[in-house]
Amino acid sequence: MNAATQQMFPCRQCGAKLEYQPGTGSQRCPYCGAENAIARSAGPVQELDYTAALRAASDATETIDVITVKCQACGAESTKPPNVTASACPFCGADIVATGASSKRIKPKALLPFGIDHKTARELFKGWIRGLWFAPNALKRLARQDSPINGLYCPYWTYDCHATTQYTGMRGDDYWDTETYTTRENGRSVTRTRRVRRTRWTPASGTVFNRFDDVLVVASESLPRTYAQALEPWDLDKLEPYQDAYLSGFRAESYQVDLPTGFERAKEIMAVTIRAAICADIGGDHQRISSSSSSYDAITFKHILLPVWLSAYRYRNKVYRFLVNARTGEVQGERPWSWVKIALAIIAVLPVAAAIAYYIAQSQ
């Protein structure tokens, strides 16, 4: 991933640069069509010890010097392509002069190769725009144009760990009771009884144990996190050990969320599962959690790259981004709204709503 030393893959027939062919296990020459098979790595993708990695963050065997360029328009950081002095930002489309800065980063251990090609991604983009309700007409015209779509490997962390959580709370058990009440019938006061549900609360405390595998955390600050998370799930069981060959023809973003910060975000994700485990342990019909404290051990991690097709388009001086999971075809994106169309729709619906309300009133 170091742009200065990234391995080059020349075509054996014409010498041009080979590019990875999405959905295959080979590189292909874009000029003469010659193909070069990528050697498959034997053995599983290795998990790394989290605590040891923090102690040895400067170990040259587990880090690489990465030359990154930063877009002044949106702040995104991506690796500098070899022999390129100027390019467009894959996140917002702004021009970047590639005066990169070198920094040490943890090596990626694995990646998911692109499974969807550029043509398919473009069709998904056009279909997504055409299907937007209340979109400005100018946006519909954009679907008929050749807006740039970039293939990008986005950085992620995965974490495995064991969580031990001590908690205190309350258990609520429902029971039925009979109560007496007074009401008026035919102008007279009468006494009646009825069944009511009540809840008996008792203190609860205990310890729950959870084991987590491949908790996925986006390590990019450039992508909208909500949309990036919505691209899940990823077929992480298909991860390939990292090879430069898969990056040929694509860009890669450097991680901006470091390893400890990533684990803090992983804790937020795990908290949902831990809370559910506490509620199940308390039991009863209702649960209240007063306090909880979790400790984590056997923590391991992977730094991985996941493939995304990304299009950044501008509408009225604002950048909107469109994402495609390049494995599953899942589509997510930001979009503008036409408030004129929304207002016209409301105006069109109001007479219908008024007629319905009038009919109901007359019926009653």
Secondary structure by P-SEA (a helix, b strand, c coil): ccccccccccccccccbbbbbcccccccccccbbbbbcccccccbbbbbaaaaaaaccccccccbbbbbbbcccccccccccccccccccccccccccbbbbbbbccccccccccccaaaaaaaaaaaaaacccccaaaaaaaacccbbbbbbbbbbbbbbbbbbbbbbbbbbbbbbbbbbccccccbbbbbbbbbbbbbbbbbbbbbbbbbcccccccccccaaaaaaaccccccccccccccccccccccccccccaaaaaaaaaaaaaaaaaaaaaaaacccbbbbcbbbbbbccbbbbbbbbbbbbbbbbcccbbbbbbbccccccccccccccaaaaaaaaaaaaaaaaaaaaaaaaac
